[in-house]
Amino acid sequence: MHPMHLHRISIKFFVADPSIVDLDAIIKTFHGWIQHAKAPGMLIDVADYRHMVDGPGVVLIGHEGDYALDMAAGRPGLLHTQKRGGGDLDQQLITLLHHGLVACRTLANQTPIRFNTDAFRLMFLDRLRAPNTAVTFDQVRPRVEAALAPAYGGGATLTLERQDNDPRACLTINAKASKDPGFDAVIERLSLATA
């Protein structure tokens, strides 16, 4: 495993109240993001997967990364997938968290949807470089903590747990912060880190 050279990584923030998710409205909103550059990166097109039960939902396809109102496992959330990484793993994780939170805040400002920002899920999509094993988790965990814990600041702790599932699935880490300072505080700290 080469933990410093992982490029395809996703982060998901879960919707606080799944009953208010309106995917028809999300399609229109994502088209607006393309027209007005509302999310980081070059945005290209919107793909509609509403017909799939517990599927990808609505995906905003970008050059560097994708954004989706993802419906997987019956838990709607804003999913940001980084497709082209740059720099070391620490910097990629900081950028991933920053872009994901900016997208959540933008969607929350434009719709009734609210997100739980004190918890998120990381998925390492390169199964060859990051197999879904306890050994890989032990190698990646300190890098995730070192890169992302400071973003929550004020002495908050970030608890990481591996989602122990099918070894053929991608490595998935559930993260929980001891407190939630809100979008603005975390994004500001991340903006300083990515400057």
For each residue, the residues with C-beta under 8 A, 3 or more apart:
1: 129 130 131 135 136 139
2: 5 6 129
3: 6 89 129 130 136 139 140 143
4: 88 89
5: 2 89 129
6: 2 3 9 85 89 92 124 126 129 130 140
7: 82 83 84 85 92 126
8: 81 82 83 85 124 125 126
9: 6 81 82 85 92 93 96 122 123 124 125
10: 79 80 81 82 96 122 123 125
11: 79 80 96 97 100 120 121 122 123
12: 70 77 78 79 80 100 120 121 123
13: 77 78 100 101 104 115 116 117 119 120
14: 75 76 77 115 116 119 120 121
15: 18 20 21 75 76 77 78 113 114 115 116
16: 114 115 116
17: 20 113 114
18: 15 21 74 75 76
19:
20: 15 17 112 113
21: 15 18 26 69 71 76 113
22: 25 26 111
23: 26 27 50 57 58 69 71
24: 27 28
25: 22 28 29 111
26: 21 22 23 29 30 57 58 69 111
27: 23 24 30 31 46 48 58
28: 24 25 31 32
29: 25 26 32 33 107 110 111
30: 26 27 33 34 46 58 60 67
31: 27 28 34 35 46
32: 28 29 35 36 38 110
33: 29 30 36 37 38 39 43 60 67 106
34: 30 31 37 43 44 45 46 60
35: 31 32
36: 32 33
37: 33 34 43
38: 32 33 106
39: 33 43 60 62 67 99 102 103 106
40: 64 65 98 99 102 103
41: 62 63 64 65 99
42: 62 63 64
43: 33 34 37 39 60 61 62 63
44: 34 61 62 63
45: 34 60 61
46: 27 30 31 34 58 59 60 61
47: 56 58 59 61
48: 27 51 58
49: 52 55 56 57 58 59
50: 23 57 58
51: 48 55
52: 49 55 56 71
53: 71
54: 71 72 73 74
55: 49 51 52 71 72
56: 47 49 52 59 68 70 71 72 79
57: 23 26 49 50 68 69 70 71 76
58: 23 26 27 30 46 47 48 49 50 68 69
59: 46 47 49 56 66 67 68
60: 30 33 34 39 43 45 46 66 67 68
61: 43 44 45 46 47 66
62: 39 41 42 43 44 65 66 67 83
63: 41 42 43 44 83 84
64: 40 41 42 82 83 84
65: 40 41 62 80 81 82 83 84 99
66: 59 60 61 62 79 80 81 83
67: 30 33 39 59 60 62 78 79 80 103
68: 56 57 58 59 60 78 79 80 81
69: 21 23 26 57 58 76 77 78 79 107
70: 12 56 57 76 77 78 79
71: 21 23 52 53 54 55 56 57 74 75 76
72: 54 55 56 75 79
73: 54
74: 18 54 71
75: 14 15 18 71 72
76: 14 15 18 21 57 69 70 71
77: 12 13 14 15 69 70 115 121
78: 12 13 15 67 68 69 70 100 103 104 107 115
79: 10 11 12 56 66 67 68 69 70 72
80: 10 11 12 65 66 67 68 96 99 100 103
81: 8 9 10 65 66 68 125
82: 7 8 9 10 64 65 85 92 95 96 99
83: 7 8 62 63 64 65 66
84: 7 63 64 65
85: 6 7 8 9 82 92
86: 91 92
87: 90 91 92 95
88: 4 91 92
89: 3 4 5 6 92 93 140 143 147
90: 87 93 94 143 146 147
91: 86 87 88 94 95 147 194
92: 6 7 9 82 85 86 87 88 89 95 96
93: 9 89 90 96 97 122 143 144 147 148
94: 90 91 97 98 147 148 151 190 193 194
95: 82 87 91 92 98 99 194
96: 9 10 11 80 82 92 93 99 100 122
97: 11 93 94 100 101 120 148 151 186 190
98: 40 94 95 101 102 187 190 191 193 194
99: 39 40 41 65 80 82 95 96 102 103
100: 11 12 13 78 80 96 97 103 104 120
101: 13 97 98 104 105 117 183 186 187 190
102: 39 40 98 99 105 106 187
103: 39 40 67 78 80 99 100 106 107
104: 13 78 100 101 107 108 115 117 183
105: 101 102 108 109 183 184 187
106: 33 38 39 102 103 109 110
107: 29 69 78 103 104 110 111 113 115
108: 104 105 111 113 114 115 183
109: 105 106
110: 29 32 106 107
111: 22 25 26 29 107 108
112: 20
113: 15 17 20 21 107 108
114: 15 16 17 108
115: 13 14 15 16 77 78 104 107 108
116: 13 14 15 16 119 180
117: 13 101 104 120 180 182 183 186
118: 152 176 177 179 180
119: 13 14 116 174 175 176 177
120: 11 12 13 14 97 100 117 174 175
121: 11 12 14 77 163 172 173 174 175
122: 9 10 11 93 96 144 172 173 175
123: 9 10 11 12 170 171 172 173
124: 6 8 9 129 130 136 140 170 171 172 173
125: 8 9 10 81 170
126: 6 7 8 129 130 170
127: 130 131 132 168 170 171
128: 131
129: 1 2 3 5 6 124 126
130: 1 3 6 124 126 127 136 140 170 171
131: 1 127 128 136 167 171
132: 127 136 165 166 167 168 169 170 171 172
133: 136 137 167 171
134: 137 138 162
135: 1 138 139
136: 1 3 124 130 131 132 133 139 140 171
137: 133 134 140 141 162 171 173
138: 134 135 141
139: 1 3 135 136 142 143
140: 3 6 89 124 130 136 137 143 144 171 173
141: 137 138 144 145 160 173
142: 139 145 146
143: 3 89 90 93 139 140 146 147
144: 93 122 140 141 147 148 160 173 175
145: 141 142 148 149 158 160
146: 90 142 143 149
147: 89 90 91 93 94 143 144
148: 93 94 97 144 145 151 152 158 175
149: 145 146 152 156 157 158
150: 153 189 193
151: 94 97 148 186 189 190 193
152: 118 148 149 156 158 177 178 179 180 181 186
153: 150 156 181 185 186 189
154: 179 181
155:
156: 149 152 153 177 178 179 181
157: 149 177 178
158: 145 148 149 152 175 176 177 178
159: 175 176 177 178
160: 141 144 145 173 174 175
161: 173 174 176
162: 134 137 171 172 173 174
163: 121 172 173 174
164:
165: 132 169 172
166: 132 169
167: 131 132 133
168: 127 132
169: 132 165 166 172
170: 123 124 125 126 127 130 132
171: 123 124 127 130 131 132 133 136 137 140 162
172: 121 122 123 124 132 162 163 165 169
173: 121 122 123 124 137 140 141 144 160 161 162 163
174: 119 120 121 160 161 162 163
175: 119 120 121 122 144 148 158 159 160
176: 118 119 158 159 161
177: 118 119 152 156 157 158 159 180
178: 152 156 157 158 159
179: 118 152 154 156
180: 116 117 118 152 177
181: 152 153 154 156 185 186
182: 117 185 186
183: 101 104 105 108 117 186 187
184: 105 187 188
185: 153 181 182 188 189
186: 97 101 117 151 152 153 181 182 183 189 190
187: 98 101 102 105 183 184 190 191
188: 184 185 191 192
189: 150 151 153 185 186 192 193
190: 94 97 98 101 151 186 187 193 194
191: 98 187 188 194 195
192: 188 189 195
193: 94 98 150 151 189 190
194: 91 94 95 98 190 191
195: 191 192
